[in-house]
Amino acid sequence: MSFVDSKIDSGAGIITLLDGEGGNRLNPTFLGEFSSALKQLTDNSEAKFILIRSKGRNFCLGMDLVALEEGEASIGPIVSAVNDYTTLLSDIYHCPKTVVCLIDGPVKAGGMGITAACDVVLASEKATFELSEALIGIIPANVLPYLFMLRVSPQKARYLVLTSAQLNSEKALNIGLVDEVFTSEGFEKGVKSICRQIMRTSPQAVSVFKDFTHKFLEADFPRRKELAEQTLFELIKEESVLAAVKNFNEGNLPSWFERFKPKEPITGESNA
């Protein structure tokens, strides 16, 4: 059984998590297939951006808890899975392409890390969000670096962890866990609209911007100012940027503008 599928449709590199009914549990096989698909699409120039979605009722319900029941005998596989999960989140976050996450059902525990590491999170009204680790005596340590400040305030993250509160999509939108919420009927249309906008962005600008923000967030204020000036000066000397400015001044579109006309429903068959 495969846990992850990937393909390219009209410039979108689409990663589909196939075991939505089983919760897309974070085990070594699932994580290995996910990481492999992400790397392949990151390296493929035909993929302008990457979209992560799930087939089935759930997006991701976190760690495969069956392994925890085995006690010390399961420590090795658990350590391996945690390492693989940490690497996956870092790869999503540092991907030079825009990474879009589609949520059309429940997200819990480690699934929240995948969501938070993405650049754009789009949800339907059926989506729910829950950091439930404390219920079994652990904490979402690997999730929090991508949640604190990037998505929600530290205090709001503390609230989510300490209460294990389940948020609906509107509440998640209000605190910044997601960027847009659509009705179930309007999910496909809304997602396509955002994807069309993404297809108009410069791949170089996206890569530079993401690298810049990663360095910026890790730097102190003087270094942030230096990074800002250095990055801007380097960009305005690029031939592609100069050509784009010339095209803009002449009323023409930049060379990287592309149309987005996928052959299949972008949110998956269940939302067609």
Phi and psi restraints in degrees (value plus and minus 20) as a CYANA .aco file:
   2 SER   PHI    -110.5   -70.5
   2 SER   PSI     120.6   160.6
   3 PHE   PHI    -119.9   -79.9
   3 PHE   PSI     -38.5     1.5
   4 VAL   PHI    -159.7  -119.7
   4 VAL   PSI     119.3   159.3
   5 ASP   PHI    -146.2  -106.2
   5 ASP   PSI     130.9   170.9
   6 SER   PHI    -161.8  -121.8
   6 SER   PSI     130.3   170.3
   7 LYS   PHI    -182.0  -142.0
   7 LYS   PSI     151.3   191.3
   8 ILE   PHI    -139.7   -99.7
   8 ILE   PSI     108.3   148.3
   9 ASP   PHI    -153.9  -113.9
   9 ASP   PSI      90.5   130.5
  10 SER   PHI      34.7    74.7
  10 SER   PSI      22.1    62.1
  11 GLY   PHI      69.0   109.0
  11 GLY   PSI     -27.7    12.3
  12 ALA   PHI    -114.5   -74.5
  12 ALA   PSI     102.3   142.3
  13 GLY   PHI    -105.2   -65.2
  13 GLY   PSI      88.8   128.8
  14 ILE   PHI    -123.9   -83.9
  14 ILE   PSI     102.5   142.5
  15 ILE   PHI    -125.9   -85.9
  15 ILE   PSI     100.5   140.5
  16 THR   PHI    -130.6   -90.6
  16 THR   PSI     103.2   143.2
  17 LEU   PHI    -104.9   -64.9
  17 LEU   PSI      95.8   135.8
  18 LEU   PHI    -106.0   -66.0
  18 LEU   PSI     -36.7     3.3
  19 ASP   PHI    -125.0   -85.0
  19 ASP   PSI      28.5    68.5
  20 GLY   PHI     -80.4   -40.4
  20 GLY   PSI     -54.5   -14.5
  21 GLU   PHI     -87.7   -47.7
  21 GLU   PSI     -50.8   -10.8
  22 GLY   PHI    -111.9   -71.9
  22 GLY   PSI     -19.0    21.0
  23 GLY   PHI      75.2   115.2
  23 GLY   PSI     -18.3    21.7
  24 ASN   PHI      26.4    66.4
  24 ASN   PSI      34.1    74.1
  25 ARG   PHI     -85.4   -45.4
  25 ARG   PSI     123.7   163.7
  26 LEU   PHI    -102.5   -62.5
  26 LEU   PSI      67.7   107.7
  27 ASN   PHI    -138.0   -98.0
  27 ASN   PSI     148.2   188.2
  28 PRO   PHI     -75.2   -35.2
  28 PRO   PSI     -59.8   -19.8
  29 THR   PHI     -86.0   -46.0
  29 THR   PSI     -68.1   -28.1
  30 PHE   PHI     -78.7   -38.7
  30 PHE   PSI     -68.4   -28.4
  31 LEU   PHI     -84.3   -44.3
  31 LEU   PSI     -57.5   -17.5
  32 GLY   PHI     -84.1   -44.1
  32 GLY   PSI     -64.7   -24.7
  33 GLU   PHI     -87.0   -47.0
  33 GLU   PSI     -58.9   -18.9
  34 PHE   PHI     -82.8   -42.8
  34 PHE   PSI     -70.0   -30.0
  35 SER   PHI     -81.4   -41.4
  35 SER   PSI     -60.8   -20.8
  36 SER   PHI     -83.2   -43.2
  36 SER   PSI     -63.9   -23.9
  37 ALA   PHI     -84.5   -44.5
  37 ALA   PSI     -61.2   -21.2
  38 LEU   PHI     -82.9   -42.9
  38 LEU   PSI     -63.9   -23.9
  39 LYS   PHI     -84.9   -44.9
  39 LYS   PSI     -62.6   -22.6
  40 GLN   PHI     -81.9   -41.9
  40 GLN   PSI     -62.4   -22.4
  41 LEU   PHI     -94.1   -54.1
  41 LEU   PSI     -52.6   -12.6
  42 THR   PHI     -83.4   -43.4
  42 THR   PSI     -58.0   -18.0
  43 ASP   PHI    -103.9   -63.9
  43 ASP   PSI     -31.7     8.3
  44 ASN   PHI    -110.8   -70.8
  44 ASN   PSI      96.1   136.1
  45 SER   PHI     -86.7   -46.7
  45 SER   PSI     -37.8     2.2
  46 GLU   PHI     -92.4   -52.4
  46 GLU   PSI     -40.1    -0.1
  47 ALA   PHI    -108.8   -68.8
  47 ALA   PSI      88.7   128.7
  48 LYS   PHI     -94.7   -54.7
  48 LYS   PSI     -56.0   -16.0
  49 PHE   PHI    -167.0  -127.0
  49 PHE   PSI     150.5   190.5
  50 ILE   PHI    -139.8   -99.8
  50 ILE   PSI     114.2   154.2
  51 LEU   PHI    -142.1  -102.1
  51 LEU   PSI     110.1   150.1
  52 ILE   PHI    -131.7   -91.7
  52 ILE   PSI     106.6   146.6
  53 ARG   PHI    -162.2  -122.2
  53 ARG   PSI     151.3   191.3
  54 SER   PHI    -143.6  -103.6
  54 SER   PSI     124.7   164.7
  55 LYS   PHI    -118.5   -78.5
  55 LYS   PSI      94.5   134.5
  56 GLY   PHI     100.0   140.0
  56 GLY   PSI    -194.5  -154.5
  57 ARG   PHI     -89.6   -49.6
  57 ARG   PSI     -58.6   -18.6
  58 ASN   PHI    -126.3   -86.3
  58 ASN   PSI     133.0   173.0
  59 PHE   PHI    -103.3   -63.3
  59 PHE   PSI     -81.1   -41.1
  60 CYS   PHI    -183.5  -143.5
  60 CYS   PSI     109.6   149.6
  61 LEU   PHI    -124.9   -84.9
  61 LEU   PSI      -5.3    34.7
  62 GLY   PHI      74.0   114.0
  62 GLY   PSI    -177.4  -137.4
  63 MET   PHI     -81.8   -41.8
  63 MET   PSI     130.3   170.3
  64 ASP   PHI     -95.0   -55.0
  64 ASP   PSI      80.2   120.2
  65 LEU   PHI     -94.3   -54.3
  65 LEU   PSI     -35.5     4.5
  66 VAL   PHI     -79.8   -39.8
  66 VAL   PSI     -58.1   -18.1
  67 ALA   PHI     -83.9   -43.9
  67 ALA   PSI     -50.4   -10.4
  68 LEU   PHI     -86.8   -46.8
  68 LEU   PSI     -46.9    -6.9
  69 GLU   PHI     -88.2   -48.2
  69 GLU   PSI     -38.1     1.9
  70 GLU   PHI    -103.1   -63.1
  70 GLU   PSI     -22.1    17.9
  71 GLY   PHI      46.7    86.7
  71 GLY   PSI    -158.3  -118.3
  72 GLU   PHI     -82.0   -42.0
  72 GLU   PSI     -47.8    -7.8
  73 ALA   PHI     -84.9   -44.9
  73 ALA   PSI     -39.9     0.1
  74 SER   PHI    -121.9   -81.9
  74 SER   PSI     -17.3    22.7
  75 ILE   PHI     -78.7   -38.7
  75 ILE   PSI     -65.2   -25.2
  76 GLY   PHI     -77.6   -37.6
  76 GLY   PSI     -75.2   -35.2
  77 PRO   PHI     -80.4   -40.4
  77 PRO   PSI     -55.3   -15.3
  78 ILE   PHI     -86.9   -46.9
  78 ILE   PSI     -64.9   -24.9
  79 VAL   PHI     -79.9   -39.9
  79 VAL   PSI     -62.3   -22.3
  80 SER   PHI     -81.7   -41.7
  80 SER   PSI     -64.4   -24.4
  81 ALA   PHI     -84.6   -44.6
  81 ALA   PSI     -60.9   -20.9
  82 VAL   PHI     -83.0   -43.0
  82 VAL   PSI     -63.0   -23.0
  83 ASN   PHI     -82.9   -42.9
  83 ASN   PSI     -63.4   -23.4
  84 ASP   PHI     -84.2   -44.2
  84 ASP   PSI     -58.8   -18.8
  85 TYR   PHI     -86.0   -46.0
  85 TYR   PSI     -64.3   -24.3
  86 THR   PHI     -80.2   -40.2
  86 THR   PSI     -62.6   -22.6
  87 THR   PHI     -85.0   -45.0
  87 THR   PSI     -61.6   -21.6
  88 LEU   PHI     -80.1   -40.1
  88 LEU   PSI     -67.2   -27.2
  89 LEU   PHI     -80.2   -40.2
  89 LEU   PSI     -62.3   -22.3
  90 SER   PHI     -83.3   -43.3
  90 SER   PSI     -60.5   -20.5
  91 ASP   PHI     -86.3   -46.3
  91 ASP   PSI     -58.2   -18.2
  92 ILE   PHI     -84.5   -44.5
  92 ILE   PSI     -68.3   -28.3
  93 TYR   PHI     -83.1   -43.1
  93 TYR   PSI     -60.0   -20.0
  94 HIS   PHI    -113.7   -73.7
  94 HIS   PSI     -16.1    23.9
  95 CYS   PHI     -77.5   -37.5
  95 CYS   PSI     112.4   152.4
  96 PRO   PHI     -92.5   -52.5
  96 PRO   PSI     -25.6    14.4
  97 LYS   PHI    -127.6   -87.6
  97 LYS   PSI     138.5   178.5
  98 THR   PHI     -86.1   -46.1
  98 THR   PSI     109.0   149.0
  99 VAL   PHI    -132.1   -92.1
  99 VAL   PSI     100.5   140.5
 100 VAL   PHI    -129.0   -89.0
 100 VAL   PSI     115.7   155.7
 101 CYS   PHI    -135.6   -95.6
 101 CYS   PSI     109.4   149.4
 102 LEU   PHI    -126.9   -86.9
 102 LEU   PSI     103.2   143.2
 103 ILE   PHI    -137.1   -97.1
 103 ILE   PSI      97.1   137.1
 104 ASP   PHI    -147.1  -107.1
 104 ASP   PSI       5.0    45.0
 105 GLY   PHI    -194.8  -154.8
 105 GLY   PSI    -183.1  -143.1
 106 PRO   PHI     -88.6   -48.6
 106 PRO   PSI     121.8   161.8
 107 VAL   PHI    -148.3  -108.3
 107 VAL   PSI     107.9   147.9
 108 LYS   PHI    -155.5  -115.5
 108 LYS   PSI     135.0   175.0
 109 ALA   PHI      27.4    67.4
 109 ALA   PSI    -140.8  -100.8
 110 GLY   PHI     -81.1   -41.1
 110 GLY   PSI     -43.3    -3.3
 111 GLY   PHI     -81.8   -41.8
 111 GLY   PSI     -49.2    -9.2
 112 MET   PHI     -86.8   -46.8
 112 MET   PSI     -50.1   -10.1
 113 GLY   PHI     -87.0   -47.0
 113 GLY   PSI     -63.2   -23.2
 114 ILE   PHI     -79.3   -39.3
 114 ILE   PSI     -64.4   -24.4
 115 THR   PHI     -82.1   -42.1
 115 THR   PSI     -69.0   -29.0
 116 ALA   PHI     -86.7   -46.7
 116 ALA   PSI     -48.2    -8.2
 117 ALA   PHI     -96.4   -56.4
 117 ALA   PSI     -35.6     4.4
 118 CYS   PHI     -98.4   -58.4
 118 CYS   PSI     138.0   178.0
 119 ASP   PHI     -99.0   -59.0
 119 ASP   PSI     -59.1   -19.1
 120 VAL   PHI    -151.0  -111.0
 120 VAL   PSI     108.3   148.3
 121 VAL   PHI    -140.1  -100.1
 121 VAL   PSI      98.6   138.6
 122 LEU   PHI    -135.9   -95.9
 122 LEU   PSI     110.8   150.8
 123 ALA   PHI    -148.1  -108.1
 123 ALA   PSI     131.0   171.0
 124 SER   PHI    -114.3   -74.3
 124 SER   PSI     151.9   191.9
 125 GLU   PHI     -87.8   -47.8
 125 GLU   PSI     -30.6     9.4
 126 LYS   PHI    -106.2   -66.2
 126 LYS   PSI     -27.6    12.4
 127 ALA   PHI     -94.4   -54.4
 127 ALA   PSI     123.2   163.2
 128 THR   PHI    -155.2  -115.2
 128 THR   PSI     135.5   175.5
 129 PHE   PHI    -155.3  -115.3
 129 PHE   PSI     114.1   154.1
 130 GLU   PHI    -174.1  -134.1
 130 GLU   PSI     107.2   147.2
 131 LEU   PHI    -117.8   -77.8
 131 LEU   PSI      76.3   116.3
 132 SER   PHI    -126.5   -86.5
 132 SER   PSI     -10.5    29.5
 133 GLU   PHI     -79.5   -39.5
 133 GLU   PSI     -57.4   -17.4
 134 ALA   PHI     -83.1   -43.1
 134 ALA   PSI     -39.4     0.6
 135 LEU   PHI     -86.7   -46.7
 135 LEU   PSI     -43.9    -3.9
 136 ILE   PHI    -134.0   -94.0
 136 ILE   PSI      -3.3    36.7
 137 GLY   PHI      68.9   108.9
 137 GLY   PSI     -10.0    30.0
 138 ILE   PHI    -139.5   -99.5
 138 ILE   PSI     159.0   199.0
 139 ILE   PHI    -149.2  -109.2
 139 ILE   PSI     136.3   176.3
 140 PRO   PHI    -101.7   -61.7
 140 PRO   PSI      39.0    79.0
 141 ALA   PHI     -79.2   -39.2
 141 ALA   PSI     -60.2   -20.2
 142 ASN   PHI     -95.9   -55.9
 142 ASN   PSI     -38.7     1.3
 143 VAL   PHI    -101.9   -61.9
 143 VAL   PSI     -58.2   -18.2
 144 LEU   PHI     -79.2   -39.2
 144 LEU   PSI     -55.2   -15.2
 145 PRO   PHI     -79.4   -39.4
 145 PRO   PSI     -45.7    -5.7
 146 TYR   PHI    -117.0   -77.0
 146 TYR   PSI     -27.0    13.0
 147 LEU   PHI    -120.5   -80.5
 147 LEU   PSI     -67.9   -27.9
 148 PHE   PHI     -76.7   -36.7
 148 PHE   PSI     106.4   146.4
 149 MET   PHI      48.5    88.5
 149 MET   PSI     -63.7   -23.7
 150 LEU   PHI     -86.6   -46.6
 150 LEU   PSI     -62.4   -22.4
 151 ARG   PHI    -134.0   -94.0
 151 ARG   PSI     -65.2   -25.2
 152 VAL   PHI    -157.4  -117.4
 152 VAL   PSI     144.0   184.0
 153 SER   PHI     -89.7   -49.7
 153 SER   PSI     135.3   175.3
 154 PRO   PHI     -75.2   -35.2
 154 PRO   PSI     -59.5   -19.5
 155 GLN   PHI     -87.3   -47.3
 155 GLN   PSI     -58.9   -18.9
 156 LYS   PHI     -87.0   -47.0
 156 LYS   PSI     -56.8   -16.8
 157 ALA   PHI     -84.3   -44.3
 157 ALA   PSI     -59.9   -19.9
 158 ARG   PHI     -80.1   -40.1
 158 ARG   PSI     -62.0   -22.0
 159 TYR   PHI     -81.6   -41.6
 159 TYR   PSI     -65.0   -25.0
 160 LEU   PHI     -83.7   -43.7
 160 LEU   PSI     -59.4   -19.4
 161 VAL   PHI     -92.4   -52.4
 161 VAL   PSI     -65.8   -25.8
 162 LEU   PHI     -93.5   -53.5
 162 LEU   PSI     -42.5    -2.5
 163 THR   PHI    -127.1   -87.1
 163 THR   PSI     -34.5     5.5
 164 SER   PHI      32.8    72.8
 164 SER   PSI      14.4    54.4
 165 ALA   PHI     -85.0   -45.0
 165 ALA   PSI     120.9   160.9
 166 GLN   PHI    -117.8   -77.8
 166 GLN   PSI     104.7   144.7
 167 LEU   PHI    -125.3   -85.3
 167 LEU   PSI     119.4   159.4
 168 ASN   PHI    -100.7   -60.7
 168 ASN   PSI     156.7   196.7
 169 SER   PHI     -84.4   -44.4
 169 SER   PSI     -56.3   -16.3
 170 GLU   PHI     -87.0   -47.0
 170 GLU   PSI     -62.8   -22.8
 171 LYS   PHI     -85.6   -45.6
 171 LYS   PSI     -58.0   -18.0
 172 ALA   PHI     -83.5   -43.5
 172 ALA   PSI     -58.1   -18.1
 173 LEU   PHI     -84.7   -44.7
 173 LEU   PSI     -62.1   -22.1
 174 ASN   PHI     -82.9   -42.9
 174 ASN   PSI     -51.4   -11.4
 175 ILE   PHI    -120.0   -80.0
 175 ILE   PSI     -21.2    18.8
 176 GLY   PHI      78.3   118.3
 176 GLY   PSI     -13.7    26.3
 177 LEU   PHI     -87.3   -47.3
 177 LEU   PSI     -52.1   -12.1
 178 VAL   PHI    -146.5  -106.5
 178 VAL   PSI     142.2   182.2
 179 ASP   PHI    -122.0   -82.0
 179 ASP   PSI     -49.7    -9.7
 180 GLU   PHI    -167.3  -127.3
 180 GLU   PSI     125.5   165.5
 181 VAL   PHI    -145.3  -105.3
 181 VAL   PSI     114.9   154.9
 182 PHE   PHI    -145.4  -105.4
 182 PHE   PSI     137.0   177.0
 183 THR   PHI     -87.6   -47.6
 183 THR   PSI     141.3   181.3
 184 SER   PHI     -79.7   -39.7
 184 SER   PSI     -59.1   -19.1
 185 GLU   PHI     -90.6   -50.6
 185 GLU   PSI     -49.6    -9.6
 186 GLY   PHI    -120.5   -80.5
 186 GLY   PSI     -12.9    27.1
 187 PHE   PHI     -83.4   -43.4
 187 PHE   PSI     -69.5   -29.5
 188 GLU   PHI     -80.4   -40.4
 188 GLU   PSI     -67.5   -27.5
 189 LYS   PHI     -83.8   -43.8
 189 LYS   PSI     -62.7   -22.7
 190 GLY   PHI     -85.1   -45.1
 190 GLY   PSI     -62.2   -22.2
 191 VAL   PHI     -84.3   -44.3
 191 VAL   PSI     -63.8   -23.8
 192 LYS   PHI     -80.2   -40.2
 192 LYS   PSI     -57.7   -17.7
 193 SER   PHI     -82.4   -42.4
 193 SER   PSI     -64.3   -24.3
 194 ILE   PHI     -86.1   -46.1
 194 ILE   PSI     -61.1   -21.1
 195 CYS   PHI     -82.4   -42.4
 195 CYS   PSI     -57.6   -17.6
 196 ARG   PHI     -81.9   -41.9
 196 ARG   PSI     -59.5   -19.5
 197 GLN   PHI     -85.0   -45.0
 197 GLN   PSI     -61.9   -21.9
 198 ILE   PHI     -83.5   -43.5
 198 ILE   PSI     -56.0   -16.0
 199 MET   PHI     -87.0   -47.0
 199 MET   PSI     -32.3     7.7
 200 ARG   PHI    -111.6   -71.6
 200 ARG   PSI     -27.0    13.0
 201 THR   PHI    -104.1   -64.1
 201 THR   PSI     131.8   171.8
 202 SER   PHI     -92.4   -52.4
 202 SER   PSI     104.8   144.8
 203 PRO   PHI     -76.8   -36.8
 203 PRO   PSI     -58.1   -18.1
 204 GLN   PHI     -85.8   -45.8
 204 GLN   PSI     -63.4   -23.4
 205 ALA   PHI     -83.3   -43.3
 205 ALA   PSI     -60.1   -20.1
 206 VAL   PHI     -80.6   -40.6
 206 VAL   PSI     -68.4   -28.4
 207 SER   PHI     -82.3   -42.3
 207 SER   PSI     -66.2   -26.2
 208 VAL   PHI     -85.6   -45.6
 208 VAL   PSI     -62.2   -22.2
 209 PHE   PHI     -82.7   -42.7
 209 PHE   PSI     -64.1   -24.1
 210 LYS   PHI     -86.7   -46.7
 210 LYS   PSI     -62.2   -22.2
 211 ASP   PHI     -82.0   -42.0
 211 ASP   PSI     -60.0   -20.0
 212 PHE   PHI     -82.6   -42.6
 212 PHE   PSI     -66.8   -26.8
 213 THR   PHI     -85.4   -45.4
 213 THR   PSI     -56.2   -16.2
 214 HIS   PHI     -82.4   -42.4
 214 HIS   PSI     -67.2   -27.2
 215 LYS   PHI     -87.1   -47.1
 215 LYS   PSI     -58.7   -18.7
 216 PHE   PHI     -81.8   -41.8
 216 PHE   PSI     -65.4   -25.4
 217 LEU   PHI     -87.8   -47.8
 217 LEU   PSI     -43.3    -3.3
 218 GLU   PHI    -112.6   -72.6
 218 GLU   PSI     -23.7    16.3
 219 ALA   PHI    -124.6   -84.6
 219 ALA   PSI     142.3   182.3
 220 ASP   PHI    -103.1   -63.1
 220 ASP   PSI     155.7   195.7
 221 PHE   PHI     -81.6   -41.6
 221 PHE   PSI     -67.8   -27.8
 222 PRO   PHI     -77.6   -37.6
 222 PRO   PSI     -59.3   -19.3
 223 ARG   PHI     -89.6   -49.6
 223 ARG   PSI     -53.3   -13.3
 224 ARG   PHI     -82.9   -42.9
 224 ARG   PSI     -62.9   -22.9
 225 LYS   PHI     -82.3   -42.3
 225 LYS   PSI     -63.3   -23.3
 226 GLU   PHI     -83.6   -43.6
 226 GLU   PSI     -63.4   -23.4
 227 LEU   PHI     -82.0   -42.0
 227 LEU   PSI     -60.8   -20.8
 228 ALA   PHI     -81.7   -41.7
 228 ALA   PSI     -68.4   -28.4
 229 GLU   PHI     -86.3   -46.3
 229 GLU   PSI     -64.7   -24.7
 230 GLN   PHI     -81.9   -41.9
 230 GLN   PSI     -64.7   -24.7
 231 THR   PHI     -85.0   -45.0
 231 THR   PSI     -64.4   -24.4
 232 LEU   PHI     -84.5   -44.5
 232 LEU   PSI     -63.5   -23.5
 233 PHE   PHI     -82.3   -42.3
 233 PHE   PSI     -58.4   -18.4
 234 GLU   PHI     -88.8   -48.8
 234 GLU   PSI     -58.3   -18.3
 235 LEU   PHI     -88.2   -48.2
 235 LEU   PSI     -62.6   -22.6
 236 ILE   PHI     -92.3   -52.3
 236 ILE   PSI     -25.7    14.3
 237 LYS   PHI    -114.6   -74.6
 237 LYS   PSI     -28.8    11.2
 238 GLU   PHI     -90.8   -50.8
 238 GLU   PSI     116.6   156.6
 239 GLU   PHI     -81.1   -41.1
 239 GLU   PSI     -58.6   -18.6
 240 SER   PHI     -84.8   -44.8
 240 SER   PSI     -55.7   -15.7
 241 VAL   PHI     -90.1   -50.1
 241 VAL   PSI     -64.5   -24.5
 242 LEU   PHI     -81.0   -41.0
 242 LEU   PSI     -59.8   -19.8
 243 ALA   PHI     -86.7   -46.7
 243 ALA   PSI     -58.7   -18.7
 244 ALA   PHI     -85.9   -45.9
 244 ALA   PSI     -59.8   -19.8
 245 VAL   PHI     -83.3   -43.3
 245 VAL   PSI     -62.5   -22.5
 246 LYS   PHI     -82.2   -42.2
 246 LYS   PSI     -64.7   -24.7
 247 ASN   PHI     -81.5   -41.5
 247 ASN   PSI     -62.6   -22.6
 248 PHE   PHI     -81.7   -41.7
 248 PHE   PSI     -65.7   -25.7
 249 ASN   PHI     -84.5   -44.5
 249 ASN   PSI     -46.6    -6.6
 250 GLU   PHI    -113.1   -73.1
 250 GLU   PSI     -17.5    22.5
 251 GLY   PHI      62.6   102.6
 251 GLY   PSI      -2.0    38.0
 252 ASN   PHI    -126.2   -86.2
 252 ASN   PSI     142.8   182.8
 253 LEU   PHI    -107.0   -67.0
 253 LEU   PSI     128.3   168.3
 254 PRO   PHI     -81.1   -41.1
 254 PRO   PSI     136.5   176.5
 255 SER   PHI     -84.8   -44.8
 255 SER   PSI     -43.2    -3.2
 256 TRP   PHI    -108.4   -68.4
 256 TRP   PSI     -24.6    15.4
 257 PHE   PHI     -81.7   -41.7
 257 PHE   PSI     109.7   149.7
 258 GLU   PHI    -154.8  -114.8
 258 GLU   PSI     128.7   168.7
 259 ARG   PHI    -101.8   -61.8
 259 ARG   PSI     131.8   171.8
 260 PHE   PHI    -139.6   -99.6
 260 PHE   PSI      83.1   123.1
 261 LYS   PHI    -153.9  -113.9
 261 LYS   PSI      57.9    97.9
 262 PRO   PHI     -83.9   -43.9
 262 PRO   PSI     128.2   168.2
 263 LYS   PHI     -97.4   -57.4
 263 LYS   PSI     -44.5    -4.5
 264 GLU   PHI    -147.4  -107.4
 264 GLU   PSI     142.9   182.9
 265 PRO   PHI     -75.3   -35.3
 265 PRO   PSI     108.9   148.9
 266 ILE   PHI     -95.5   -55.5
 266 ILE   PSI     -45.6    -5.6
 267 THR   PHI    -108.4   -68.4
 267 THR   PSI     -20.3    19.7
 268 GLY   PHI      87.2   127.2
 268 GLY   PSI     144.1   184.1
 269 GLU   PHI     -81.6   -41.6
 269 GLU   PSI     -52.8   -12.8
 270 SER   PHI     -89.0   -49.0
 270 SER   PSI     -37.4     2.6
 271 ASN   PHI    -128.1   -88.1
 271 ASN   PSI      -9.9    30.1
